[in-house]
């Protein structure tokens, strides 16, 4: 458990990306389970979902990056 806590503390955006992507992929698989997609289509959807999760975490992280330099100047 300690290595997990160290990873989350050291890399919060990576940890957020992993958790968000896992949840989004689980929802995707559950939602599209009856659609009869081909393996390549599943791969493309899962890849796009993981990329979307990464973009979301990155965009949310912009706010944190903008606040850090300002608070250091005060």
Backbone torsions as a table, in degrees:
resi	resn	phi	psi	omega
1	UNK	NA	-33.6	-179.1
2	UNK	-63.4	-43.9	177.7
3	UNK	-61.0	-35.5	177.5
4	UNK	-63.6	-45.0	179.2
5	UNK	-63.7	-39.1	178.5
6	UNK	-65.0	-40.4	178.9
7	UNK	-63.7	-45.3	-179.3
8	UNK	-64.0	-40.0	179.2
9	UNK	-67.8	-40.8	-177.4
10	UNK	-77.5	-31.9	-175.3
11	UNK	-134.1	71.4	-176.1
12	UNK	-65.1	-33.9	-179.4
13	UNK	-72.4	-38.2	176.1
14	UNK	-62.7	-44.2	180.0
15	UNK	-63.2	-41.8	178.4
16	UNK	-63.5	-40.2	179.5
17	UNK	-63.0	-44.6	-179.4
18	UNK	-62.4	-46.4	-178.2
19	UNK	-66.2	-46.8	-179.3
20	UNK	-64.1	-44.2	-179.8
21	UNK	-63.9	-40.3	178.5
22	UNK	-61.0	-45.6	178.8
23	UNK	-65.0	-41.9	-179.4
24	UNK	-67.0	-39.9	178.7
25	UNK	-66.6	-39.9	177.9
26	UNK	-61.3	-43.3	178.3
27	UNK	-65.3	-40.6	178.0
28	UNK	-60.5	-48.9	-178.2
29	UNK	-63.4	-42.1	-179.8
30	UNK	-66.0	-41.2	-177.5
31	UNK	-70.8	-35.1	-174.4
32	UNK	-104.2	19.6	-175.6
33	UNK	-65.4	-25.6	-177.6
34	UNK	-102.3	12.6	-173.1
35	UNK	-88.8	-15.6	-179.2
36	UNK	60.2	54.4	177.8
37	UNK	-81.1	152.4	175.9
38	UNK	-77.2	158.8	-179.4
39	UNK	-56.4	-38.5	178.0
40	UNK	-65.3	-35.8	177.9
41	UNK	-69.0	-41.2	175.8
42	UNK	-60.2	-44.5	179.8
43	UNK	-60.7	-43.2	179.4
44	UNK	-65.6	-42.3	179.1
45	UNK	-65.0	-43.6	-179.6
46	UNK	-67.0	-40.3	177.6
47	UNK	-63.0	-44.5	178.4
48	UNK	-64.1	-36.7	179.4
49	UNK	-67.0	-42.9	178.5
50	UNK	-65.0	-40.9	177.4
51	UNK	-64.0	-40.1	178.1
52	UNK	-63.7	-40.5	177.6
53	UNK	-63.6	-42.7	178.2
54	UNK	-63.1	-42.9	177.1
55	UNK	-62.4	-40.3	179.7
56	UNK	-62.6	-45.7	179.7
57	UNK	-65.2	-39.2	179.7
58	UNK	-64.3	-44.8	-180.0
59	UNK	-65.9	-42.4	177.2
60	UNK	-62.5	-33.8	179.2
61	UNK	-69.1	-18.3	178.0
62	UNK	-57.0	-41.0	-178.3
63	UNK	-62.0	-41.9	179.0
64	UNK	-64.8	-40.9	-179.2
65	UNK	-66.9	-34.8	-179.5
66	UNK	-73.3	-33.0	-178.1
67	UNK	-76.8	-30.4	-175.3
68	UNK	-61.9	-51.7	-179.1
69	UNK	-64.6	-34.7	-178.9
70	UNK	-66.6	-41.1	-178.9
71	UNK	-70.9	-26.1	179.4
72	UNK	-74.2	-27.1	-179.4
73	UNK	-74.9	-26.7	-175.3
74	UNK	-74.7	NA	NA
